[in-house]
């Protein structure tokens, strides 16, 4: 008997949700897909994904993002090489590079002969990244509803200047992350990865770190069991510590502030 959507999401056979509809089921079933079938993503499907992305909230209606759709196999291969040599980027039929785009506002201001000095500040850079992420997540849910699989690629930030050159990005823009899109290969060994218990992330009225963190040991056990199913080792705590150990664990992204400045996003 298959686990309920909530049980699969939390790795807890007793987990239940009293409110559940088709949209929530799609969201609970999300998993990263790194192995794709041969079918192309159609232009109509791409248009639907972008429409869903544009339906996401955006701060002050600034809409400070763009996206580059990459289908050319050679370009996908070059981007894969720039993003930690992740082969699934080259193999996915569609790779979307999501751009935090503050250049559009600058071009508007230039045509109007106006100043937009607030673009130079960290708050506006954050708006660019946050709005880009909101839009892309809408696209991910839309893709799942269409039977498409996806996986986000943060490694597109490993070498942002080379990515910018490959995509001919103008000044005042930067690639925030990539998104591989395609039909999931049914032979890929993967499943819904358990998340932290709700009690570890949901605080009522005020933040209670001790109560929340008390639920982490059981999650470590659940994730260890999940990893073992796929021949992997380790728990969540060890993974977090290793990933955030220091600059050496950041794959070049420890220099991101200086790189953003060179790309025209001073973020002061």
N, C-alpha and C positions, 0 to 999 in steps of 0.2 A: 504494500500500500504506500503510495507516494505521500510525503509529508505535506502538510498544509503550507500555503505560501509563507505564513508567518514563521512556522516551524523551520522551514528551509532557510529563511533569511537570518534567523537567530541561532541556528544550530541547536535548537531547543525543542524537543518533541512536544512540550507542553505549551509552547507559545501560541497564542490565539489573538485574532483581531475581531472585534465585534462589528466593525464597519469595513466593508470590502466591496469594491466594484471593479469593473474591467480595467480602469486606469490604474488603480492601486495594485491590482494583480500584475500588470505589466511592469510597474516600478519595482515591486518586490522580487520579481523574477530576474532582475537585471544581473548580468555577469559580463565580465570582459571576454571578448572574442578575439583570439589571435590566430585563428586558422579559418580560412574562408574558402567557400566554393567558387567555381569558375564564373558564375553568372555576374554580368555587369550590373551596376546600379544605374537605373535609367535616368534620363533627364527629368522625367516626370517625378520620380522619387526624390531626386535631388531638389527639385523645386519645392516639393512638400516639406522636406527637412528644413530648408531655408525659411519657408513661410512659418513653420513652427518656431524656429529660432527667433524670428522677428516678432513673434507674439509674446516673447518673454518680457518681464518688467525691465525698464531702463531708466536710470536716474535722470530726472528732469527732461526726459525724452531726448537725451543727447545722442543716443544710439551710437556710442563710440567704438564700434567694432566693424570688421569686415571679415570675409572668409575667402580663402583661395582653394578652389577645387582642383585637385591634381589627379589626373588619370594617366598621363604619359608614363609608361613603364620606366624609362630612363630617369626621368625626374624623380619618380618615387624611389628609385634605387639610390639616387644621390641623397635624397632627404633621409632615407634609412641610414646611410653611412654617417650622416651628420647627427643622427639621433640614436647614438649608441649601437649602431649596426643591428637594429631590430628588424629581422628579415620580414616579419609580417607586414611592415609598412610597404615594402616592395611588392608583396604578394596580394595585398588588398586591392580590389578593383577601384576603390575610391579612397583618396586620402585628403581630408579637409584640414587645412591649416587656419586656425582661428587667430585673428589679428586684433590686438588692442590698438585701435586706430584713432589717434588724436590728430592725425594729419588732416582729416576732413574738416574739422573745426577751424584749423589754421587756414586752410584754403578758403573757407567761407569768409573768414575775417579779412584775408588779403583782398578778396574781391570787393568786400564792402568798405575797405579802408579803415577797419576797426582793429582794436587791440583785444587779444584774448590771453592776457598774461597769466591767468589762473591755470592755464594748461601746463605751466612749468612746475606745478606743485604736486607733492606726493598724493594729496587727496584726489586729484584728477587722474593720476596714473592708476590709483586704486579703483576708481570708478571705471576706467577703461578695462582693467582686468576682471573686475566683478561682473560688469555687464556682459563681457565676452563669455564668461563662464556660465552665467544664467542662460544666455542664448544657446550655447552649445549643449547644455543639459536638456533644454527643451528639444533640441534636435535628436539627442540620444533616445529620449522617450518616444518621440515620433518614429524613429528608425525601428525600435523594438516593436511598435504597433504594426509596422509594415513587414515584419518578419526579417528585418535586417539586424546584424550584430555589429557592435562597435567596441573600440577600446581607445581610451584617451592616451596620449603620448606626451608626457611632460618633458621627455628628453629632447624635444624640439627646442628647449631653452638651453641645451648644453653649449651650442655654438650659434647663438642668435644672429651674429653679423653675417655668417656664411649662409644661414637660412634666408636672411633678408636679401642677400645678393642673388641667391638662387631664384627667389620669387619676385625679384625686382621691387621690393617694398620701398615706398618713399620714406623720406625722413618723417619723424614723429609717429612712427608705427613700429610695432614689434610683434613677432609671433608668440602668442601666449602658450599655445599647446597645439598638438595635432589630434586628429580623430580618424582612425582607420574604420572604414565602413564596408560591409559586404554581407553576403549570405553566409551564415555560420556553417562550418563543416561539421556534420553530425558525428564525425569520428574524433573530433577534438575531445581530449579527456579534460573536462572542466565542469564546474558546477557553480551554483550560487554560493558565494563565500560568506560564511556567517559574519555578522556585524556585532559590535558591542551590545550588551543588553540595554534596553531602553533606560533602565535605572542608572546606567553609567553616564548617560548623556542628557537625560531629562531632569531638570531641576524645577521645583515648584516654588515660585515667589522669590527665593534666594538660592544662591549657589552653595551647595554642600559638598565640598571636595571629599571629605572622609567617607560619607555615605556612598557617593558615586564610585569612588575608587575601590570600595569594598567589593564591587562586582567584577573587577578585572581578573582576579584569579580564575573564576569559573570560565570566563571568556578565553583565557589562555589555554585552558584544557580543551575547550571546544575547537579552537583554531588549530591546536596541535593535532587533534584527531582528524580534522579536515585535511590538513597538510599531509598527514600520513597516508591518506587515501590516494594521494597523487605522488607518492614517493618523495615528499618534501619533509624537511625537519624544522623544528623551532616553533616558538610561540609568538604571540603578538608583542609582548613586552620586549623580547629580544630584538624583534624586527624594528620596532620604533627606535630603540636605543642605537642600533647599528646604522639605521638610515639617517639619524640626526647627530651622529658622533662628532662631526666637525667638518671643516672645509674639505677635507679629503674624501668625505662621503657624498659630496654634492656635485660631482661630475662636471666641474667648471662653473656651476651656477653661483658659487661664492663670489664671483666677479660681476654679477648681474647688474648691480647699481652702476658701476663704471660703464658697462656696455650700454645700458639704457641711456646714459648721458650722451654717449657717442651717437646713438640712434635718434637723438633729438627729444628724449623724454627725461629731462634733468631731475624731476621728482624731488625737488628740494623741500 
